[in-house]
């Protein structure tokens, strides 16, 4: 009998190996991370347009609080995946570092940022007496997390089962005062990147967000000892995420091909062509970013941006003012942010 978790790893590798663009997997990887970060934040009620989040990554003062929080989530996802690819083991210090980055704009009391909770919490209801779930007392959290961290270092379990168990146990412990859902889903990506060695972990949060009832039921199964049911549901979500990544790769390829077709009249050495290739990683741009990444003058950067506006690739974007003085001008690849927004739901 084929282990569904092992089959899911095979399909993750198929998604990861797809030649997303002629530039390699990096353009799609970055967009999948955007979809993952947005969906993971959406599950927690933190919603912001993709364009606003992309702006917040460049200038936190030019975006709303919710966009900045989602951008922080995306930054932590990127950081964690870099750590996973380095092959290092998970540590309590690393988790605290991720939590600190995640919550830097979250309004949490300073003594609860980058530290395990010190108070009893609960989920749902007005208190522990009528809560949907009450996690372990805070004095048990350090030992429980030590056990969980040790579990993430094992190599005798298939990666998907390990990710399923680690995630559910993290959510069951609920070690932090806030941010547990996002960090728990981050742990899934970290484990899949580290153990399954996939270049682009599938955007699991996107599929979880589409089936919140199934997800909550799965956590209940885990907590009541029905491990096989939870792992089977989780493996199905990871596999569906890998399939979605392949489908989205095709959509991105089609859009990039269309853009290149519209820009076919540009000289091969035109700065606008270089800007075109920046867009998957930076769907919102300023002239300053083009100057930095393309290596042209400010005037040439603005000419390039306007050339892409004329061809329908870019459009002016009104971001929030980032402070006193003349506001910065922004441009957005509207079709691309709509595409990613559709992925993230």
TIDODREN-790120 format. One record per residue (C-alpha): y, z, x. Coordinates in steps of 0.2 Angstrom, whole numbers, plus 5000, padded with zeros to 4 digits. Layout:
% residues N
- py  pz  px
- Y  Z  X
...
***
This chain:
% residues 345
- py  pz  px
- 5000  5000  5000
- 5017  4995  5007
- 5029  5010  5009
- 5045  5006  4999
- 5056  5015  5012
- 5048  5004  5026
- 5051  4988  5016
- 5069  4993  5013
- 5072  4994  5032
- 5065  4977  5034
- 5077  4970  5021
- 5092  4980  5029
- 5088  4971  5045
- 5088  4954  5036
- 5105  4958  5030
- 5111  4964  5047
- 5104  4948  5056
- 5113  4936  5044
- 5126  4925  5054
- 5140  4930  5043
- 5153  4919  5051
- 5154  4908  5066
- 5163  4923  5074
- 5148  4934  5072
- 5145  4949  5061
- 5161  4959  5064
- 5172  4951  5050
- 5159  4955  5037
- 5155  4972  5045
- 5173  4977  5044
- 5174  4972  5026
- 5158  4980  5021
- 5165  4996  5028
- 5181  4994  5018
- 5170  4992  5002
- 5159  5007  5007
- 5174  5018  5011
- 5183  5013  4995
- 5167  5016  4984
- 5163  5033  4992
- 5181  5038  4988
- 5180  5031  4971
- 5165  5042  4967
- 5176  5057  4971
- 5190  5051  4960
- 5201  5044  4974
- 5206  5027  4970
- 5218  5015  4978
- 5220  4996  4979
- 5212  4988  4994
- 5229  4981  5000
- 5236  4999  4999
- 5222  5006  5010
- 5223  4992  5023
- 5242  4996  5024
- 5239  5014  5026
- 5228  5011  5041
- 5243  5003  5049
- 5256  5014  5043
- 5252  5030  5033
- 5270  5031  5028
- 5270  5015  5019
- 5256  5019  5006
- 5252  5032  4993
- 5243  5048  4996
- 5227  5041  4988
- 5228  5026  4999
- 5230  5037  5014
- 5215  5048  5009
- 5204  5032  5007
- 5210  5026  5024
- 5205  5042  5032
- 5188  5040  5024
- 5186  5023  5031
- 5192  5029  5049
- 5178  5043  5048
- 5165  5030  5043
- 5170  5019  5058
- 5170  5034  5070
- 5153  5040  5064
- 5145  5022  5066
- 5152  5021  5083
- 5144  5038  5087
- 5127  5032  5080
- 5127  5017  5090
- 5129  5027  5106
- 5113  5036  5102
- 5119  5053  5103
- 5112  5067  5092
- 5121  5075  5077
- 5129  5091  5081
- 5139  5104  5071
- 5154  5101  5082
- 5153  5082  5077
- 5152  5086  5058
- 5167  5097  5060
- 5176  5084  5069
- 5172  5071  5055
- 5178  5084  5042
- 5194  5087  5051
- 5198  5069  5051
- 5193  5066  5033
- 5203  5081  5026
- 5219  5079  5037
- 5229  5073  5022
- 5218  5082  5009
- 5228  5098  5006
- 5214  5110  5010
- 5219  5127  5018
- 5219  5125  5037
- 5205  5138  5040
- 5193  5127  5029
- 5196  5111  5038
- 5183  5107  5051
- 5173  5123  5047
- 5159  5128  5035
- 5165  5136  5019
- 5167  5155  5018
- 5167  5157  4999
- 5154  5154  4986
- 5157  5138  4977
- 5150  5129  4962
- 5149  5112  4954
- 5154  5110  4936
- 5159  5123  4924
- 5171  5137  4925
- 5161  5148  4937
- 5144  5151  4943
- 5138  5157  4926
- 5140  5140  4918
- 5140  5128  4933
- 5129  5113  4934
- 5124  5118  4951
- 5127  5133  4962
- 5125  5130  4981
- 5118  5143  4993
- 5129  5158  4998
- 5141  5155  5012
- 5132  5167  5024
- 5117  5156  5024
- 5126  5139  5027
- 5126  5140  5046
- 5107  5142  5047
- 5103  5129  5034
- 5114  5117  5042
- 5106  5120  5059
- 5089  5116  5051
- 5097  5100  5043
- 5104  5095  5060
- 5088  5097  5068
- 5079  5087  5055
- 5091  5072  5058
- 5085  5071  5076
- 5067  5068  5071
- 5059  5051  5075
- 5042  5054  5066
- 5049  5049  5048
- 5054  5032  5043
- 5073  5030  5043
- 5076  5028  5024
- 5066  5043  5019
- 5075  5053  5033
- 5092  5047  5026
- 5087  5051  5008
- 5081  5069  5013
- 5095  5073  5024
- 5108  5067  5011
- 5101  5077  4997
- 5099  5092  5008
- 5117  5091  5014
- 5123  5090  4996
- 5112  5104  4991
- 5119  5115  5005
- 5137  5109  5001
- 5143  5116  5017
- 5161  5113  5016
- 5175  5118  5004
- 5179  5100  5000
- 5173  5082  5006
- 5154  5085  5004
- 5151  5070  4994
- 5160  5058  5006
- 5152  5067  5022
- 5135  5067  5014
- 5136  5048  5011
- 5143  5046  5028
- 5127  5054  5035
- 5116  5041  5027
- 5126  5027  5036
- 5125  5037  5052
- 5106  5039  5051
- 5103  5021  5046
- 5113  5014  5060
- 5105  5026  5073
- 5087  5025  5067
- 5085  5008  5059
- 5097  5000  5072
- 5105  4989  5059
- 5122  4982  5065
- 5130  4983  5048
- 5123  4998  5037
- 5122  4992  5019
- 5136  4999  5008
- 5126  5012  4999
- 5140  5020  4991
- 5144  5004  4981
- 5127  5005  4973
- 5128  5024  4970
- 5145  5022  4961
- 5137  5009  4949
- 5123  5022  4944
- 5130  5039  4945
- 5118  5045  4932
- 5103  5040  4942
- 5111  5048  4957
- 5113  5065  4949
- 5096  5064  4942
- 5089  5060  4959
- 5097  5075  4967
- 5090  5085  4953
- 5072  5078  4957
- 5075  5083  4975
- 5080  5101  4971
- 5065  5103  4959
- 5053  5097  4971
- 5050  5079  4965
- 5053  5072  4983
- 5044  5055  4980
- 5055  5051  4964
- 5071  5054  4974
- 5065  5044  4989
- 5059  5030  4978
- 5076  5029  4969
- 5086  5031  4985
- 5076  5017  4994
- 5079  5005  4979
- 5098  5008  4981
- 5098  5005  5000
- 5087  4989  4997
- 5099  4983  4983
- 5114  4987  4995
- 5106  4976  5008
- 5104  4962  4996
- 5122  4964  4990
- 5128  4963  5008
- 5119  4946  5010
- 5127  4939  4994
- 5144  4945  4999
- 5142  4937  5016
- 5140  4920  5007
- 5156  4924  4997
- 5166  4928  5013
- 5159  4912  5022
- 5165  4902  5007
- 5182  4909  5007
- 5185  4908  5026
- 5179  4889  5025
- 5191  4886  5011
- 5205  4894  5021
- 5201  4884  5036
- 5201  4868  5025
- 5218  4872  5018
- 5224  4875  5036
- 5216  4859  5043
- 5233  4851  5047
- 5239  4865  5059
- 5238  4861  5077
- 5222  4869  5086
- 5233  4880  5096
- 5245  4885  5082
- 5247  4904  5080
- 5243  4903  5062
- 5225  4898  5066
- 5223  4914  5076
- 5231  4924  5062
- 5218  4916  5050
- 5204  4924  5060
- 5212  4941  5060
- 5212  4943  5041
- 5194  4949  5038
- 5198  4964  5049
- 5217  4965  5044
- 5219  4959  5026
- 5237  4966  5027
- 5248  4961  5041
- 5265  4963  5048
- 5274  4952  5061
- 5272  4966  5073
- 5253  4967  5072
- 5252  4948  5074
- 5263  4950  5090
- 5251  4963  5097
- 5235  4954  5092
- 5239  4936  5095
- 5251  4938  5109
- 5265  4928  5103
- 5284  4931  5100
- 5291  4939  5084
- 5298  4923  5079
- 5282  4913  5082
- 5272  4927  5072
- 5284  4925  5057
- 5282  4906  5058
- 5263  4908  5058
- 5264  4920  5043
- 5275  4909  5033
- 5264  4894  5037
- 5249  4903  5029
- 5260  4908  5014
- 5264  4889  5012
- 5245  4886  5011
- 5241  4900  4999
- 5231  4910  5011
- 5244  4924  5012
- 5258  4931  5001
- 5272  4944  5003
- 5267  4961  5000
- 5278  4975  4994
- 5272  4991  5002
- 5281  5008  5000
- 5295  5012  5012
- 5289  5021  5028
- 5306  5030  5031
- 5324  5027  5033
- 5331  5011  5039
- 5326  4993  5036
- 5309  4992  5028
- 5295  4983  5037
- 5289  4966  5029
- 5271  4964  5025
- 5259  4950  5020
- 5243  4951  5011
- 5227  4940  5010
- 5227  4942  4991
- 5210  4932  4988
- 5202  4943  5001
- 5207  4960  4995
- 5202  4954  4977
- 5185  4949  4984
- 5183  4966  4993
- 5190  4976  4978
- 5176  4967  4967
- 5163  4972  4979
- 5169  4991  4979
- 5170  4991  4960
***
